[in-house]
Amino acid sequence: MDQDLTRAETHFAFGRNWAEYAAKITEAEVREAEAGLSRLLGGERLDGKRFLDIGSGSGVHSLAALRLGAREVVAVDIDADSVATTRAVLSRFAPDGVYRIERKSVFDLDPTEWGTFDVVYSWGVLHHTGDLDRALACAARMVAPEGLLVVALYRRIWMDPFWRWEKRWYAQASPVAQARARWVYVTLFRLGLRLTGRRFADYVAAYRGKRGMDYYHDVHDWLGGWPYESISPGEVSARMARLHFTPIRVFARHGRFWGRDPGIFGSGCDEYVYRKI
Ligand SMILES: C[S@@+](CC[C@H](N)C(=O)[O-])C[C@H]1O[C@@H](n2cnc3c(N)ncnc32)[C@H](O)[C@@H]1O
């Protein structure tokens, strides 16, 4: 029988991974998260703005929003461990911030309950909800008139069918089997880097520059990130037009083979900033 993939019980344990990652966060990661958010906002601050973080994960980007001056941050995640981790990170790094954290699915967000937000941010989340199209529409309706929707979504790759199969397996595999899969992945990745003249150690050290993230936690997240969907920039553009949004900034990579990359080591996220009109 087909599972309802919008239910948290069918999902990869994202929150446990975020709890481990968050234990290692320092000011350096927080600064990178702030820089990553600031880049998406075109260098503008969030002074006086209400900010909604859907799928907050570790909470480090909710923290970045507070550091960028947001008047109020609301963070939600479907995973209880992500919610607890977001709470721990905000109380540790922003004890005086104005924020609210709740366990809630994007599908249950209701603008009549909390009002709408100047910025709705959902990085690397909506493709893991089990219904990307509906999740995008639910996130969009939380945006205030003239407000921004900032999302990052997995781009389509030729190996999507393989990764769908792999993630479904990994998400329910034993910790030992998962550790073996990570070893195979990292070994092949190292080999790939060597063949292209790059050093693995340099790659891992520079990884923090990607929004304050950590390579090994991202490997676990990538291999296990189930449910999984992907989308092309053209499809995003059509859906956002239907939802009455206009593009402000798009950071998308165009694949080398008929518009798509093979995706041997996975996909990457394209980032989109849209304004509600
Ligand atoms: C890959 S993580 C991204 C976390 C964070 N946004 C970041 O950029 O680091 C995906 C997160 O989305 C959450 N998530 C998945 N489905 C969700 C849903 N229906 N509603 C809210 N959050 C959801 C997961 O629990 C997980 O914490």
The ligand as a MOL file (V3000), in Angstrom:
LIG
                    3D

  0  0  0     0  0            999 V3000
M  V30 BEGIN CTAB
M  V30 COUNTS 27 29 0 0 0
M  V30 BEGIN ATOM
M  V30 1 C 17.2060 19.4740 4.7540 0
M  V30 2 S 16.4520 20.1190 6.1800 0 CHG=1
M  V30 3 C 16.6710 21.8670 5.9650 0
M  V30 4 C 16.7810 22.6130 7.2700 0
M  V30 5 C 17.0330 24.1050 7.2020 0
M  V30 6 N 15.9910 24.8100 6.4930 0
M  V30 7 C 18.3700 24.4380 6.5950 0
M  V30 8 O 18.4430 25.1330 5.5930 0
M  V30 9 O 19.3840 23.9960 7.1440 0 CHG=-1
M  V30 10 C 14.7330 19.8720 5.9000 0
M  V30 11 C 13.8680 20.1830 7.1130 0
M  V30 12 O 12.4990 20.2480 6.6680 0
M  V30 13 C 11.6930 19.6610 7.6560 0
M  V30 14 N 10.4010 19.2800 7.0550 0
M  V30 15 C 10.1040 18.2280 6.2570 0
M  V30 16 N 8.7960 18.2090 5.9570 0
M  V30 17 C 8.2430 19.2910 6.5550 0
M  V30 18 C 6.9210 19.8140 6.6150 0
M  V30 19 N 5.9000 19.2120 5.9930 0
M  V30 20 N 6.7050 20.9390 7.3280 0
M  V30 21 C 7.7260 21.5670 7.9760 0
M  V30 22 N 9.0030 21.1030 7.9640 0
M  V30 23 C 9.2600 19.9780 7.2660 0
M  V30 24 C 12.5310 18.5000 8.1450 0
M  V30 25 O 12.0890 18.0030 9.3780 0
M  V30 26 C 13.9160 19.1170 8.2000 0
M  V30 27 O 14.2080 19.6880 9.4560 0
M  V30 END ATOM
M  V30 BEGIN BOND
M  V30 1 1 1 2
M  V30 2 1 2 3
M  V30 3 1 2 10
M  V30 4 1 3 4
M  V30 5 1 4 5
M  V30 6 1 5 6
M  V30 7 1 5 7
M  V30 8 2 7 8
M  V30 9 1 7 9
M  V30 10 1 10 11
M  V30 11 1 11 12
M  V30 12 1 11 26
M  V30 13 1 12 13
M  V30 14 1 13 14
M  V30 15 1 13 24
M  V30 16 1 14 15
M  V30 17 1 14 23
M  V30 18 2 15 16
M  V30 19 1 16 17
M  V30 20 1 17 18
M  V30 21 2 17 23
M  V30 22 1 18 19
M  V30 23 2 18 20
M  V30 24 1 20 21
M  V30 25 2 21 22
M  V30 26 1 22 23
M  V30 27 1 24 25
M  V30 28 1 24 26
M  V30 29 1 26 27
M  V30 END BOND
M  V30 END CTAB
M  END
